[in-house]
Amino acid sequence: IVDDGGISFATLVGEPRDSTWPALVERVREKFEEARQKLARLGDEPDHRRGSYFCENSGYSMGSGQKRPGNLKNSAARQKIVDDLLRDPDVVRIANFGSGALKNHVPGVYELYRENMEALLSSDPDLKPNFPNNVFAAATFNFGPRVITRVHLDYLNYAFGMCSVTALGKFNYRRGGHIILWDAKLIIEFPPGSTILLPSAILRHSNVDIARHETRYSFTQYTAGGLFRWVRAGFQTLKSLHAQGGNLSREYEEWKEGWRLFPTVSELFGQKNA
């Protein structure tokens, strides 16, 4: 998806050209449903700003007043459910497909993520990445059973970063489950098993409803903007940096710097033909 200047700001990645992918997607759908049923036994379905459905987070992050990066925390029972999925080879494959798609389609952002992740993990061995060979810091498992998100921004994510979203479930994707990119004025079919990359912190998005008898889940990967600021500030908070006379404010308010991370169509085609 490109703007009028030819800059690619979102990518409909789709799915791998692999005959085994549909069966893998179906297995993961079943595992998400099993996880949802376990969560339902732990408590009622939550209602949050993105919608009304079960979800759990995993990985590491920084924001909302944290003094340093840390691992996202769940109760022991919920973490067991998440850990089972993190170790599942089918889930790992979906996750790393999203990371690989970022490398292929938005290489500038991928390199920034990779460098930032390596710096963070080298500086703090207590941080636990979700998956090997994957540049995203965190993930959310949206267990549904009907993941229909409200219009929202993921404002804690890096503004010029990309969020990888993979749709799962059993629903008629021609009639529902579409992703709406409000600022781009687009409504896009989003079939189960397909992935999209989008700057979810700056592009408002939501989903079209599905039928009552249908199910929809999703798996998202992202990195908090606070992690980038922590590294750029010399592994300290901006408050601490400013107290020492440093200043990153101008750099992080300069939109052109972030926008340069997004490739043009000609750059992408040149890269693929090289």
Backbone bond lengths (Angstrom), bond angles and torsions (degrees), N, CA, C in turn:
res aa  C-N    CA-C-N  psi(-1)  N-CA   C-N-CA  omega(-1)  CA-C   N-CA-C  phi
1 I - - - 1.462 - - 1.521 106.79 -
2 V 1.343 116.97 125.29 1.460 120.35 -173.69 1.522 110.94 -122.63
3 D 1.343 115.13 156.34 1.458 119.59 175.03 1.526 109.03 -89.57
4 D 1.330 116.80 -175.67 1.461 119.16 -175.84 1.523 112.69 -71.67
5 G 1.326 117.12 -7.25 1.454 120.47 175.54 1.519 113.16 -99.18
6 G 1.339 116.37 5.88 1.456 120.49 178.75 1.510 114.86 82.83
7 I 1.342 117.50 11.29 1.467 121.00 179.17 1.523 110.05 -86.73
8 S 1.312 116.18 128.23 1.465 121.81 178.89 1.523 109.18 -81.88
9 F 1.340 116.82 114.72 1.469 120.25 -177.46 1.524 113.12 -112.84
10 A 1.313 118.44 -2.15 1.468 122.89 174.03 1.520 107.39 -159.74
11 T 1.325 116.32 153.01 1.462 120.39 -175.82 1.516 110.87 -134.52
12 L 1.327 115.73 127.12 1.464 121.35 172.57 1.524 106.65 -87.39
13 V 1.308 116.10 90.41 1.459 121.54 -172.19 1.521 111.19 -68.71
14 G 1.321 116.81 -38.16 1.460 120.22 -176.37 1.513 110.65 81.17
15 E 1.326 116.63 -135.54 1.460 121.30 -178.65 1.520 109.64 -137.89
16 P 1.336 118.39 162.90 1.465 120.38 179.45 1.530 111.62 -64.63
17 R 1.308 115.41 152.53 1.463 120.38 173.68 1.522 107.97 -82.49
18 D 1.306 114.78 80.15 1.460 121.46 -172.84 1.521 107.89 -147.62
19 S 1.303 116.75 122.64 1.464 121.17 -176.65 1.525 112.59 -66.00
20 T 1.337 117.67 -17.96 1.466 120.34 -179.52 1.529 112.43 -86.35
21 W 1.338 117.45 -8.62 1.462 120.60 -174.59 1.533 113.24 -62.17
22 P 1.338 120.22 -46.14 1.471 119.08 -179.65 1.528 113.20 -57.01
23 A 1.327 117.16 -40.63 1.467 119.82 179.19 1.526 110.47 -66.69
24 L 1.324 116.57 -39.00 1.467 120.37 177.31 1.522 110.76 -61.98
25 V 1.322 116.47 -45.01 1.467 121.28 -179.74 1.522 110.89 -61.62
26 E 1.321 116.59 -38.57 1.463 120.16 178.86 1.529 110.82 -66.93
27 R 1.324 116.99 -39.69 1.472 119.48 177.95 1.528 110.71 -63.57
28 V 1.323 116.78 -41.60 1.466 119.70 179.71 1.522 110.52 -67.38
29 R 1.321 116.65 -36.85 1.474 119.35 176.33 1.522 110.15 -58.30
30 E 1.325 116.32 -45.40 1.461 120.10 179.76 1.532 111.00 -62.60
31 K 1.320 116.99 -38.73 1.466 120.81 179.91 1.526 111.44 -68.62
32 F 1.327 116.88 -36.78 1.462 119.79 176.00 1.525 110.47 -65.24
33 E 1.317 116.92 -39.30 1.464 119.85 179.50 1.528 110.37 -67.65
34 E 1.318 117.45 -40.46 1.464 120.42 176.15 1.527 110.74 -61.09
35 A 1.316 116.12 -41.78 1.464 120.44 178.82 1.523 110.81 -64.37
36 R 1.320 116.23 -40.53 1.473 119.87 179.23 1.523 110.68 -61.23
37 Q 1.319 116.68 -42.70 1.457 119.96 -179.84 1.535 111.21 -63.48
38 K 1.321 116.78 -37.30 1.466 120.03 176.71 1.528 110.72 -66.07
39 L 1.332 116.66 -41.45 1.464 120.17 178.86 1.520 111.26 -65.57
40 A 1.337 116.41 -35.88 1.464 120.18 -179.92 1.522 111.25 -62.82
41 R 1.327 116.46 -29.97 1.464 119.57 178.26 1.535 111.67 -75.34
42 L 1.329 116.32 -15.58 1.468 120.46 179.82 1.517 113.13 -92.04
43 G 1.335 116.72 -14.91 1.462 119.08 -178.60 1.510 111.72 169.03
44 D 1.329 116.15 170.79 1.458 121.85 -178.34 1.522 111.34 -69.99
45 E 1.328 114.48 158.24 1.459 120.82 176.97 1.524 109.60 -62.40
46 P 1.325 118.32 125.68 1.471 120.28 -176.70 1.521 112.66 -79.56
47 D 1.318 115.40 155.10 1.463 121.98 172.54 1.526 106.84 -117.43
48 H 1.317 117.07 118.34 1.461 121.47 -177.19 1.520 109.27 -130.80
49 R 1.315 117.44 -178.74 1.458 119.95 -170.50 1.527 112.90 -66.44
50 R 1.339 117.52 -22.14 1.462 119.47 179.25 1.521 112.89 -88.47
51 G 1.338 117.58 -19.16 1.452 119.85 -179.22 1.514 111.93 157.27
52 S 1.328 115.77 -171.10 1.470 121.85 179.89 1.526 108.73 -114.60
53 Y 1.308 116.44 97.04 1.461 121.56 179.69 1.529 108.67 -171.17
54 F 1.326 115.05 161.56 1.459 120.75 178.06 1.530 110.14 -75.23
55 C 1.319 116.43 139.51 1.461 120.63 176.18 1.525 109.39 -156.15
56 E 1.320 115.87 153.81 1.464 122.03 176.74 1.525 108.75 -141.15
57 N 1.338 115.89 145.73 1.459 122.23 -179.36 1.521 110.80 -107.40
58 S 1.333 115.52 156.02 1.456 120.39 178.11 1.523 109.46 -152.99
59 G 1.334 115.94 152.68 1.457 120.53 179.45 1.515 110.78 116.74
60 Y 1.314 116.46 -152.67 1.464 120.85 178.91 1.522 109.81 -130.74
61 S 1.338 115.33 155.64 1.458 119.70 -172.88 1.524 109.61 -157.09
62 M 1.336 114.45 178.82 1.457 120.88 171.82 1.518 108.13 -157.25
63 G 1.322 116.28 133.04 1.454 121.43 -179.18 1.510 110.21 159.49
64 S 1.327 116.07 178.42 1.466 121.95 177.47 1.526 112.53 54.61
65 G 1.327 115.64 41.84 1.456 119.59 174.92 1.514 116.37 89.44
66 Q 1.343 117.87 2.00 1.464 119.35 178.16 1.532 110.31 -61.33
67 K 1.325 116.04 144.38 1.463 120.68 179.20 1.519 112.27 -90.21
68 R 1.336 116.23 -14.37 1.457 121.06 176.54 1.528 107.85 -162.32
69 P 1.341 118.56 162.53 1.461 120.25 177.86 1.520 111.41 -60.14
70 G 1.322 116.01 148.28 1.455 120.39 178.89 1.513 111.22 -154.86
71 N 1.319 115.83 163.05 1.459 121.30 177.74 1.524 110.32 -74.23
72 L 1.319 115.99 141.64 1.457 120.94 175.71 1.526 108.75 -68.64
73 K 1.321 116.57 139.14 1.461 120.67 -172.10 1.527 112.09 -113.81
74 N 1.318 114.80 141.53 1.460 123.09 173.57 1.525 108.42 -131.30
75 S 1.320 116.44 165.20 1.462 119.30 172.83 1.526 108.43 -64.48
76 A 1.322 116.77 161.71 1.464 120.84 -177.75 1.523 111.76 -58.01
77 A 1.337 116.73 -42.29 1.463 120.19 -178.57 1.525 111.26 -66.61
78 R 1.320 116.23 -41.88 1.469 119.74 179.42 1.529 111.32 -70.42
79 Q 1.320 116.33 -37.57 1.464 119.21 179.89 1.522 111.17 -64.93
80 K 1.324 117.03 -34.44 1.471 120.44 177.23 1.522 110.03 -61.36
81 I 1.319 117.54 -40.98 1.465 121.80 178.50 1.523 110.04 -63.70
82 V 1.331 116.02 -44.10 1.465 120.84 -179.89 1.528 110.60 -66.48
83 D 1.323 117.46 -44.01 1.463 120.91 -177.95 1.523 111.77 -61.00
84 D 1.323 117.04 -37.99 1.463 120.06 177.95 1.526 110.70 -59.89
85 L 1.318 116.95 -37.89 1.463 120.60 178.99 1.526 111.42 -74.80
86 L 1.326 117.36 -38.87 1.465 120.31 179.60 1.524 111.63 -61.50
87 R 1.323 117.01 -30.01 1.466 121.13 -179.40 1.523 112.84 -89.51
88 D 1.314 117.00 -8.19 1.463 120.61 -176.14 1.534 109.93 -73.61
89 P 1.331 118.87 126.12 1.472 120.26 -176.76 1.525 113.74 -62.30
90 D 1.322 117.95 -31.18 1.466 120.07 177.94 1.527 111.04 -68.38
91 V 1.321 116.61 -41.98 1.467 120.71 177.79 1.525 109.90 -65.91
92 V 1.333 116.70 -41.21 1.468 120.71 178.09 1.523 110.23 -59.21
93 R 1.310 116.40 -40.32 1.467 119.09 -178.87 1.526 111.25 -65.98
94 I 1.329 117.36 -42.68 1.464 120.08 177.19 1.525 110.15 -62.08
95 A 1.329 115.92 -43.19 1.462 120.12 -179.19 1.523 111.31 -61.75
96 N 1.318 116.68 -46.14 1.456 119.56 -176.86 1.525 112.30 -75.86
97 F 1.315 117.31 -21.47 1.464 119.50 170.75 1.526 109.48 -64.41
98 G 1.330 116.70 -40.79 1.462 120.29 177.90 1.513 112.03 -64.46
99 S 1.337 117.20 -42.16 1.458 121.20 178.35 1.524 110.88 -66.14
100 G 1.316 116.65 -41.37 1.459 120.42 177.68 1.514 112.42 -65.25
101 A 1.336 116.23 -36.18 1.462 120.17 177.53 1.522 110.62 -63.51
102 L 1.331 116.43 -38.19 1.465 119.96 177.04 1.529 110.25 -61.42
103 K 1.319 117.32 -41.90 1.466 121.24 179.32 1.520 111.34 -62.97
104 N 1.319 116.82 -40.71 1.463 120.84 -176.48 1.518 113.07 -76.00
105 H 1.328 116.80 -38.32 1.462 120.23 -170.50 1.524 114.29 -100.71
106 V 1.336 117.41 -26.82 1.470 120.53 179.78 1.532 107.66 -136.37
107 P 1.327 117.15 66.67 1.467 120.35 -171.73 1.525 114.35 -60.71
108 G 1.334 117.61 -31.98 1.461 119.73 178.68 1.513 112.04 -63.83
109 V 1.326 116.46 -43.25 1.463 121.09 177.65 1.529 110.17 -67.75
110 Y 1.324 116.21 -41.28 1.466 120.18 179.27 1.525 110.93 -57.52
111 E 1.333 117.32 -47.19 1.464 120.68 -178.55 1.522 111.12 -63.66
112 L 1.330 116.52 -39.55 1.461 119.85 176.70 1.525 110.45 -61.44
113 Y 1.328 116.69 -44.83 1.465 120.99 178.34 1.530 110.75 -61.86
114 R 1.332 116.15 -46.05 1.465 120.11 -177.44 1.527 111.12 -61.35
115 E 1.331 116.94 -48.04 1.460 120.80 -179.64 1.529 111.12 -62.59
116 N 1.322 116.07 -41.59 1.458 120.03 -179.49 1.530 111.27 -66.03
117 M 1.349 116.15 -43.05 1.457 120.61 -179.68 1.524 110.96 -63.80
118 E 1.335 116.97 -44.12 1.459 120.15 -179.50 1.524 111.01 -62.90
119 A 1.328 116.74 -39.99 1.462 120.37 178.61 1.525 111.11 -65.16
120 L 1.324 116.79 -42.84 1.458 121.07 -179.43 1.521 111.65 -64.24
121 L 1.329 116.34 -48.63 1.461 119.92 -175.92 1.525 111.34 -69.12
122 S 1.328 117.30 -30.04 1.463 120.21 176.76 1.523 111.28 -70.76
123 S 1.327 115.65 -33.59 1.466 119.97 -176.93 1.522 112.94 -83.49
124 D 1.335 116.90 -22.35 1.466 120.24 -175.59 1.527 109.80 -142.81
125 P 1.328 118.09 93.84 1.469 121.27 -178.22 1.524 113.96 -67.53
126 D 1.333 117.95 -9.44 1.462 119.96 178.53 1.527 112.48 -78.31
127 L 1.329 117.27 -16.87 1.461 120.20 178.39 1.528 109.41 -72.19
128 K 1.326 115.87 135.20 1.463 120.81 -174.57 1.528 110.80 -116.74
129 P 1.338 117.76 108.67 1.470 119.76 175.54 1.522 110.31 -69.44
130 N 1.315 115.70 152.65 1.467 119.80 -178.90 1.520 113.02 -71.30
131 F 1.345 115.99 -41.21 1.462 120.75 -171.12 1.528 110.41 -138.69
132 P 1.327 117.88 150.39 1.467 120.13 173.64 1.528 110.00 -73.10
133 N 1.317 115.89 151.56 1.473 121.81 176.08 1.523 112.30 55.76
134 N 1.323 115.90 42.27 1.462 121.56 -176.58 1.528 108.07 -140.96
135 V 1.347 117.03 129.88 1.472 119.80 -172.78 1.526 114.04 -90.72
136 F 1.322 118.68 -6.74 1.462 119.78 179.99 1.532 110.42 -78.84
137 A 1.331 115.63 140.04 1.463 120.34 -177.90 1.521 112.98 -81.96
138 A 1.318 117.87 -28.69 1.466 120.45 -172.62 1.522 110.71 -144.59
139 A 1.310 114.58 164.91 1.466 121.20 178.72 1.520 109.28 -146.72
140 T 1.325 115.38 153.20 1.461 121.78 173.09 1.518 108.77 -124.54
141 F 1.322 115.44 128.00 1.458 122.24 173.59 1.522 107.08 -95.39
142 N 1.304 117.11 112.30 1.467 122.02 178.21 1.523 108.27 -97.87
143 F 1.332 116.16 107.89 1.454 122.02 -169.43 1.524 114.69 -93.22
144 G 1.302 117.02 -3.89 1.451 118.52 176.74 1.517 114.36 70.51
145 P 1.338 116.16 -142.95 1.465 125.54 22.15 1.533 115.39 -82.68
146 R 1.330 117.32 -5.48 1.466 119.94 179.71 1.528 106.71 -133.34
147 V 1.333 115.60 87.83 1.467 120.34 -178.47 1.526 108.91 -80.07
148 I 1.315 114.84 95.72 1.464 122.76 176.18 1.526 105.87 -121.15
149 T 1.307 116.74 100.41 1.458 119.23 -174.55 1.525 111.41 -78.57
150 R 1.325 114.94 147.31 1.459 121.64 172.63 1.530 109.09 -78.39
151 V 1.313 116.32 167.26 1.466 120.23 176.82 1.529 108.42 -62.35
152 H 1.317 116.53 124.61 1.462 119.09 -177.09 1.521 111.46 -158.96
153 L 1.319 114.65 165.24 1.457 124.47 167.88 1.523 108.08 -117.35
154 D 1.308 116.95 144.13 1.464 120.91 173.87 1.526 107.05 -92.91
155 Y 1.332 114.86 76.97 1.455 121.48 -165.27 1.524 114.36 -69.52
156 L 1.332 118.98 -15.21 1.462 120.27 177.47 1.529 112.43 -83.74
157 N 1.341 116.91 -14.80 1.459 120.10 179.15 1.522 110.48 -71.77
158 Y 1.326 116.05 160.48 1.456 121.03 177.50 1.527 108.57 -61.77
159 A 1.327 116.67 128.75 1.466 121.25 -171.30 1.519 112.51 -56.82
160 F 1.332 117.30 -40.40 1.460 119.78 -178.49 1.519 111.57 -104.91
161 G 1.309 115.96 20.07 1.441 120.41 175.11 1.516 110.88 -88.67
162 M 1.306 115.36 -179.73 1.452 121.79 179.19 1.521 109.80 -122.39
163 C 1.301 114.76 141.95 1.456 123.07 172.94 1.525 107.24 -105.31
164 S 1.309 117.09 132.58 1.461 121.89 175.95 1.523 108.39 -98.27
165 V 1.326 116.72 124.31 1.465 121.86 -178.89 1.523 108.83 -123.13
166 T 1.324 116.79 125.73 1.460 122.28 176.18 1.523 108.99 -116.75
167 A 1.323 116.17 126.34 1.468 121.80 179.77 1.526 110.24 -86.11
168 L 1.330 115.57 143.49 1.460 122.57 177.61 1.521 108.46 -139.14
169 G 1.330 116.83 164.92 1.457 119.63 175.29 1.514 113.25 126.74
170 K 1.337 114.21 -173.87 1.466 122.19 175.53 1.517 108.00 -123.35
171 F 1.322 116.45 98.80 1.461 121.39 179.79 1.524 109.25 -154.97
172 N 1.309 115.71 156.49 1.461 122.03 177.60 1.521 108.00 -80.41
173 Y 1.327 116.61 101.74 1.467 120.08 -172.94 1.524 112.91 -70.26
174 R 1.332 116.95 -13.48 1.470 119.11 176.63 1.532 111.53 -81.49
175 R 1.323 115.76 -19.37 1.469 120.12 -178.44 1.531 113.20 -107.45
176 G 1.311 117.62 -18.54 1.461 120.10 -177.83 1.514 112.12 -165.04
177 G 1.330 115.44 174.37 1.454 120.68 -179.69 1.516 114.25 81.32
178 H 1.347 117.23 2.08 1.461 120.60 178.64 1.529 110.41 -57.75
179 I 1.321 116.88 152.38 1.456 120.91 169.51 1.524 108.13 -96.64
180 I 1.311 116.00 133.37 1.465 121.92 178.95 1.526 107.98 -106.47
181 L 1.314 116.22 122.55 1.463 122.12 173.51 1.517 106.61 -102.95
182 W 1.329 115.37 96.63 1.458 121.03 -168.26 1.520 112.75 -64.21
183 D 1.305 118.01 -42.93 1.462 120.25 -176.67 1.525 111.99 -72.69
184 A 1.329 116.55 -24.66 1.462 120.73 175.89 1.525 111.84 -90.85
185 K 1.346 116.97 -6.85 1.462 123.35 179.87 1.533 110.89 57.90
186 L 1.339 114.65 48.40 1.458 120.87 -178.95 1.524 110.64 -127.71
187 I 1.329 115.66 140.00 1.464 123.30 170.96 1.523 106.00 -120.14
188 I 1.332 117.01 119.47 1.458 121.30 -167.48 1.523 110.59 -123.17
189 E 1.331 116.86 130.47 1.458 120.61 173.45 1.527 109.21 -60.86
190 F 1.338 115.45 137.28 1.467 120.66 -173.85 1.528 108.46 -134.94
191 P 1.348 117.58 80.16 1.466 121.01 -174.68 1.528 113.02 -67.41
192 P 1.324 117.39 154.13 1.464 120.54 174.09 1.527 110.44 -57.25
193 G 1.329 116.09 136.35 1.453 120.76 179.91 1.510 114.80 92.42
194 S 1.319 117.31 -7.94 1.463 120.69 -179.29 1.524 110.45 -97.51
195 T 1.333 115.05 158.55 1.466 122.35 -176.18 1.518 110.33 -126.85
196 I 1.318 116.07 145.35 1.454 122.66 174.04 1.521 108.52 -129.49
197 L 1.325 116.53 144.18 1.460 123.11 171.96 1.518 108.22 -109.04
198 L 1.328 117.57 128.62 1.459 120.27 179.42 1.521 110.54 -149.33
199 P 1.336 117.75 152.04 1.465 121.39 175.26 1.522 109.41 -80.19
200 S 1.317 116.06 83.02 1.464 121.31 -168.29 1.523 113.81 -69.49
201 A 1.338 117.33 -12.74 1.463 119.82 178.60 1.522 112.38 -80.26
202 I 1.335 117.29 -21.56 1.469 120.13 -175.47 1.524 113.26 -123.46
203 L 1.338 117.58 -6.26 1.460 121.38 -178.66 1.528 108.68 -116.22
204 R 1.325 116.50 110.29 1.469 119.97 -179.02 1.522 109.72 -63.34
205 H 1.338 115.64 137.59 1.456 119.37 -176.76 1.526 110.55 -148.79
206 S 1.320 115.06 159.27 1.466 122.50 178.42 1.520 107.37 -163.97
207 N 1.351 116.37 -176.39 1.462 121.14 179.11 1.517 111.81 -124.70
208 V 1.328 114.93 150.75 1.460 121.77 170.54 1.529 108.07 -77.17
209 D 1.312 117.00 144.36 1.463 122.09 -178.97 1.529 110.82 -64.61
210 I 1.325 115.98 158.97 1.455 122.53 174.25 1.522 108.61 -116.23
211 A 1.339 116.60 171.71 1.461 120.96 -179.69 1.532 110.50 -67.01
212 R 1.323 116.15 156.33 1.465 120.95 -175.39 1.527 112.86 -61.53
213 H 1.331 117.40 -32.35 1.460 119.76 -177.36 1.529 112.17 -85.64
214 E 1.322 117.73 -3.76 1.459 121.31 -176.66 1.532 111.40 -92.84
215 T 1.329 115.43 163.71 1.461 120.96 176.75 1.525 109.47 -126.57
216 R 1.315 114.41 146.49 1.466 119.63 175.87 1.531 108.55 -143.73
217 Y 1.329 115.33 131.52 1.453 122.95 175.72 1.531 107.00 -125.57
218 S 1.315 116.95 170.01 1.465 119.18 173.41 1.518 110.08 -154.75
219 F 1.320 114.04 158.05 1.461 122.03 179.14 1.519 107.64 -128.32
220 T 1.331 117.19 121.80 1.461 120.70 -176.70 1.529 110.55 -121.27
221 Q 1.331 115.18 147.68 1.463 121.94 176.39 1.525 109.02 -130.48
222 Y 1.324 116.39 144.52 1.461 120.12 -171.79 1.527 109.22 -165.27
223 T 1.334 116.10 173.20 1.462 122.02 176.48 1.521 109.08 -139.37
224 A 1.313 116.65 130.79 1.463 121.86 -177.82 1.526 111.06 -69.36
225 G 1.331 115.66 141.26 1.450 120.53 177.73 1.515 112.98 -61.73
226 G 1.340 116.71 -30.55 1.451 120.65 -179.95 1.519 113.72 -60.48
227 L 1.341 116.96 -27.65 1.459 120.23 178.93 1.525 111.25 -68.35
228 F 1.329 116.15 -37.62 1.466 119.95 178.19 1.528 110.58 -68.89
229 R 1.320 116.08 -40.97 1.464 119.60 179.72 1.530 110.86 -64.76
230 W 1.332 116.31 -38.19 1.459 121.16 179.12 1.534 110.35 -60.28
231 V 1.315 117.26 -46.31 1.465 121.04 -179.42 1.519 111.04 -67.37
232 R 1.332 117.10 -46.64 1.462 120.72 -177.60 1.527 112.17 -66.14
233 A 1.315 116.50 -26.35 1.468 120.33 179.04 1.527 112.20 -84.11
234 G 1.336 116.36 3.79 1.464 119.23 -179.87 1.508 113.15 85.99
235 F 1.346 115.94 36.23 1.463 123.09 179.08 1.526 111.12 61.64
236 Q 1.319 114.24 49.02 1.458 122.23 175.17 1.525 108.02 -153.87
237 T 1.314 116.36 166.87 1.461 120.21 178.44 1.525 110.11 -73.41
238 L 1.331 115.56 160.30 1.461 119.47 175.93 1.524 110.71 -62.43
239 K 1.333 116.18 -34.77 1.463 119.79 178.53 1.522 110.74 -60.65
240 S 1.317 116.03 -43.71 1.458 120.54 178.55 1.522 111.06 -66.30
241 L 1.333 115.87 -40.86 1.467 120.00 178.54 1.518 111.33 -61.92
242 H 1.341 115.95 -45.64 1.463 120.35 -178.73 1.528 111.15 -64.22
243 A 1.330 116.24 -34.44 1.465 119.80 178.94 1.525 111.78 -64.40
244 Q 1.341 115.02 -23.57 1.459 120.09 178.79 1.530 112.13 -94.67
245 G 1.338 115.79 3.99 1.458 119.85 178.71 1.507 114.97 94.75
246 G 1.331 117.77 0.96 1.463 120.79 178.36 1.515 111.50 -82.89
247 N 1.337 116.46 167.73 1.465 120.35 -178.18 1.520 110.00 -158.63
248 L 1.329 116.39 120.52 1.465 121.44 174.63 1.519 111.85 -112.18
249 S 1.313 117.93 0.30 1.462 121.35 -171.86 1.517 111.98 -55.98
250 R 1.318 117.45 -48.06 1.457 120.15 -176.22 1.521 111.38 -61.98
251 E 1.330 115.93 -41.30 1.455 119.41 -178.52 1.522 111.07 -63.31
252 Y 1.317 117.40 -39.59 1.451 119.97 -176.53 1.520 112.53 -82.70
253 E 1.316 117.84 -9.97 1.454 120.23 175.34 1.520 111.53 -96.93
254 E 1.330 116.84 -3.37 1.454 120.75 -177.79 1.528 109.51 -86.23
255 W 1.336 115.23 99.55 1.452 120.24 -175.37 1.522 112.83 -63.52
256 K 1.306 117.20 -32.39 1.459 119.40 -176.55 1.519 111.72 -62.46
257 E 1.324 117.05 -34.27 1.460 120.02 179.81 1.527 110.61 -63.12
258 G 1.321 116.16 -45.38 1.454 119.58 178.80 1.511 112.47 -68.60
259 W 1.314 116.23 -38.77 1.469 120.42 -177.28 1.518 111.48 -63.53
260 R 1.342 116.86 -28.22 1.464 120.52 -179.62 1.526 112.03 -68.25
261 L 1.316 117.43 -15.74 1.460 120.11 177.34 1.517 111.92 -72.15
262 F 1.324 117.66 -21.77 1.454 121.34 -179.84 1.528 108.88 -84.80
263 P 1.333 118.30 129.18 1.463 120.29 -177.15 1.523 112.08 -79.36
264 T 1.316 115.38 157.77 1.462 120.29 169.90 1.523 107.86 -85.84
265 V 1.318 116.11 163.57 1.462 120.19 178.52 1.524 110.43 -61.16
266 S 1.325 116.90 -41.32 1.467 120.20 -179.62 1.524 111.06 -63.20
267 E 1.333 117.43 -37.21 1.461 120.49 177.81 1.521 111.12 -65.81
268 L 1.318 116.72 -40.51 1.459 120.15 179.41 1.521 111.39 -64.86
269 F 1.331 117.04 -45.59 1.457 120.13 -179.90 1.519 110.61 -67.09
270 G 1.339 116.79 -35.96 1.455 119.73 177.09 1.508 111.87 -64.36
271 Q 1.339 115.77 -38.36 1.458 121.39 178.70 1.519 110.74 -65.35
272 K 1.338 116.97 -41.93 1.462 120.52 -177.00 1.523 112.03 -73.17
273 N 1.341 116.42 -27.24 1.459 119.71 -178.58 1.521 112.59 -89.90
274 A 1.345 115.85 -7.91 1.473 119.11 -176.72 1.537 110.74 -70.47
